[in-house]
Each structure stands twice: as C-alpha cells, then as structure tokens.
Amino acid sequence: MRGSIEVAGRTITRGEVEDFLYEEADILDAWNYDGWFALFEEGARYEVPTTDYRGWSLHAGGSFVDDDYDLIKARVKRLKSRKAHAENPHSRTHRLVSNVRLFPGEEDGTLRIRASFVVHRARDGQFDTYVGWYEHVVVPTDEGLKYRLRRTILGHEALPVGARLSFIL
C-alpha cells in the first residue's frame, strides 16, 4: 500500500485521493449530477460489471453499465429530468468509502485507485445496501483529479429480485 505515488511528475497523496472520493460521495448523495459529470475527463468511461464479473472483458461477461463519455452525459441528463421515472422522486443515499489504495497506472500519467464502498439507499419504503469496491483510473489535471475510468464492482453474488440500479453507485 502506498501513501503517495508519482504521476506525470507530480506526487499524489492518498489523502488527496481520499478527498476526491469523499467529495464525489457527497456530490452523488446530494444528486448533483452536473458536479459528478465534471469529475470525468473527455473520453472517460463508467462501468458496472454484472455480479459474476471476474476481471474479463465487460463485453464478453456482461455489465449493468458500460457507458462511454457520451452515454455518461446522456445518463446525467436523464437522471436530472422527470423522464427518470425510477428516480422521481430521488432515492436517498448515503455512501461510505474506505480502504483506499493507490497503484501506478498502466498508462503514463495515470493512477489506479482501489477502494471499498457501502451505499445505503432508501426508496419507496425500502432500504437497500450495496457493497463492493471501486477500481478507478484517474489522471491529474490542473483542475484536480479526473476519471478516465470509473468502475464499480458489486460484491453481491446476485441482486435481489426487483433491485434497481437506477442511481449511480
């Protein structure tokens, strides 16, 4: 585990990465999707593999979400509109992020992040808990860290019948 890592001639600390992840959690819990979209660099991806994911291609194994940058933008637009019937009114969420670890990226100028999460969701009188981990790729920019890849991996063996992933994990 590293307390800091050198990326593109800049030292990135675990505290800086934790602040980035905690800020994102606050942004999502507040349903500030424009703020969330601003955390992505152009060309980024957002992925949520199916619960049987074991590291193979999302296209071969399936996914709940496999969005390129344009689809992320469309998802944000839809979630902000009344057309997101499954989230009108919004779910109430509370996120916990922990066990943040930093690794060198596979591409120059990138940083890999692995972190655990718990997302509590209240909607329609039901309370659900989603657990898993993040496997992100970020790049440092003048505006701060930006996602190149935001991947959410659920730790569930399966989702309960009727479970909806109509919000951002």
QUIWOUR-V339251 format. One record per backbone hydrogen bond with DSSP energy under -0.5 kcal/mol. CO is the residue of the C=O (numbers start at 1). NH is the residue of the N-H. E is the energy in kcal/mol with one decimal. If there is no record, write none. Layout:
CO & NH & E
CO & NH & E
//
This chain:
3 & 14 & -3.0
5 & 7 & -0.5
5 & 12 & -3.1
7 & 10 & -1.8
10 & 7 & -3.3
10 & 12 & -0.6
11 & 13 & -0.5
12 & 5 & -2.3
13 & 17 & -2.0
14 & 18 & -3.2
15 & 19 & -2.6
16 & 20 & -1.9
17 & 21 & -2.5
18 & 22 & -3.0
19 & 23 & -2.6
20 & 24 & -2.1
21 & 25 & -2.1
22 & 26 & -2.3
23 & 27 & -2.6
24 & 28 & -2.7
25 & 29 & -2.6
26 & 30 & -1.6
27 & 32 & -2.6
28 & 31 & -1.5
31 & 33 & -1.3
32 & 36 & -1.9
33 & 37 & -2.6
34 & 38 & -1.6
36 & 39 & -1.7
37 & 40 & -1.7
39 & 147 & -3.3
41 & 44 & -1.9
45 & 150 & -2.3
46 & 67 & -2.8
47 & 152 & -2.6
48 & 64 & -3.1
48 & 65 & -1.8
50 & 53 & -1.9
57 & 61 & -2.6
58 & 62 & -2.3
62 & 50 & -1.1
65 & 48 & -2.7
67 & 46 & -2.3
68 & 72 & -2.3
69 & 73 & -2.2
70 & 74 & -2.1
71 & 75 & -2.7
72 & 76 & -2.5
73 & 77 & -2.2
74 & 78 & -2.6
75 & 79 & -2.8
76 & 80 & -1.7
77 & 81 & -0.6
78 & 81 & -1.1
78 & 84 & -0.5
81 & 84 & -1.0
83 & 85 & -1.8
84 & 87 & -2.1
85 & 88 & -1.3
91 & 93 & -0.6
92 & 122 & -3.0
94 & 120 & -2.9
96 & 118 & -2.0
98 & 116 & -2.7
101 & 114 & -2.2
103 & 112 & -2.7
107 & 110 & -1.5
109 & 140 & -0.5
110 & 105 & -1.6
111 & 138 & -2.8
112 & 103 & -2.3
113 & 136 & -2.2
114 & 101 & -2.8
115 & 134 & -3.5
116 & 98 & -2.3
117 & 132 & -1.8
118 & 96 & -2.6
118 & 120 & -0.5
119 & 130 & -2.7
120 & 94 & -2.0
121 & 128 & -3.0
122 & 92 & -2.6
123 & 126 & -2.0
126 & 123 & -2.5
126 & 128 & -0.5
128 & 121 & -3.0
130 & 119 & -3.0
131 & 155 & -3.1
132 & 117 & -2.4
133 & 153 & -3.0
134 & 115 & -1.4
136 & 113 & -2.5
137 & 148 & -3.1
137 & 149 & -2.2
138 & 111 & -2.4
139 & 146 & -2.0
141 & 144 & -1.4
144 & 141 & -1.5
146 & 139 & -2.4
147 & 41 & -2.6
148 & 45 & -1.6
149 & 137 & -2.6
149 & 151 & -0.6
150 & 47 & -2.8
151 & 135 & -2.2
151 & 153 & -0.5
152 & 49 & -0.5
152 & 154 & -0.6
153 & 133 & -2.4
160 & 163 & -2.4
//
